[in-house]
Amino acid sequence: MGDVRAVLGQLASVLRESGASIPPGGFADHPRTRAVVDEMGRMDEEVTALAASEQRPIHPVRVIRAVRAAFPRETTVAIDVGCITQHIAGGTPFSRSSSPAP
């Protein structure tokens, strides 16, 4: 366990002291970055198809996407752990920045 802010500060200090320098967006054209972006797009398409499905019983992602659409982005949702956790991760991306673009 640790404080995310403190750990990131420590990591940033180590990187500065090492002389490592990566310009903003420096990884954008890296082959691995492109592969991850492509895979995330494929996964999003798959999750979107599951959310739109009329299958019975209802797929958990369909419920998650409906809840996500009903509440503001800032809403915090508490869930019980279990198999639904993997659907929450796919149905509710958390990798998007909430900070305004520079």
N, C-alpha and C positions, 0 to 999 in steps of 0.2 A: 504494500500500500504506500502511496505517496501523494503529495500535493502536485497536481499536474503543472500548475504555474511554476512551482519551485523547480521541478525536474526539467521542464523546458528551458528555464533560465540557466540551469547548470549546463545543459547540453549546448545551448547557444554560446555560453562562455567558453566551453571546451573547443567548439568549432572556431570561434574568433581567435583564440590563442594558438590554434593549429595553423592558422593562416589560410584555412579553406575558404574559398569564396565561390559562391554560386549566384549568378545574377538572377533577378526575378524571372521566373519562367524558364530557367536554365535546363530543367528536366523535360520541358514540354515536347521536345523532338527526340528524346531518347527512345530507342526501340522498345524497351520494357514498359515505359510510360504509355506509349502508343498501344501496346498489347493489352495493358490493364484497362485503358480507356475503351478499347474495342470490346473486351470481355464484359465490362460494366454495361455497355450499351446492349450487348446481347442478353445479359441477365435482366436488364430493365424491360426489354421487349417480352421476354418470357413471363416476367411477373405481371406486366400489363395485360398479357393474354389471359393469365390465370384470373386476374381481377375482373376481367370482362366476361369470363365464362359463366354460363347459366347452369353449370353442373350441379347436381344434387348428390350428397350434401354440399352446401356452399363451401368453397375453398376459403381458408382463413385469410388469404391475401385480399379477397374481395371485401371482407368485413373491414380489414385494416385500412384499405384504400378509401372505403366509404367514411370511416371515422376520420381519417386524415383530411378528406375533402370537407367534412362538416365543421372542423375546428380550425382556428387560426394556427399558423405555422409555429407560433411560440408556445402552443399548448404542450404540457407535459402529460404523458399518458403512463400510468403505472400498470404493469402486467404481472401476473403470476408466472413464475418460470415454468418451463416445460417445453414440449415440442413446438408450441406456438412461437417461441422465441426466434426460431429460424425464419418464420414467416414475417415476424415484425421486422427483422433485419432486412429482408428483401423488399417488404412492402412499404417501408418507411426509411428512405435513404437519409442518412445523417451526415453525409460527407459534403453537403453543400454548405458553403459559407453563409453565415447570417450577417456578415460584415458588408457594408457597402463597398463597391469596387473603388479602387483609388482613382 
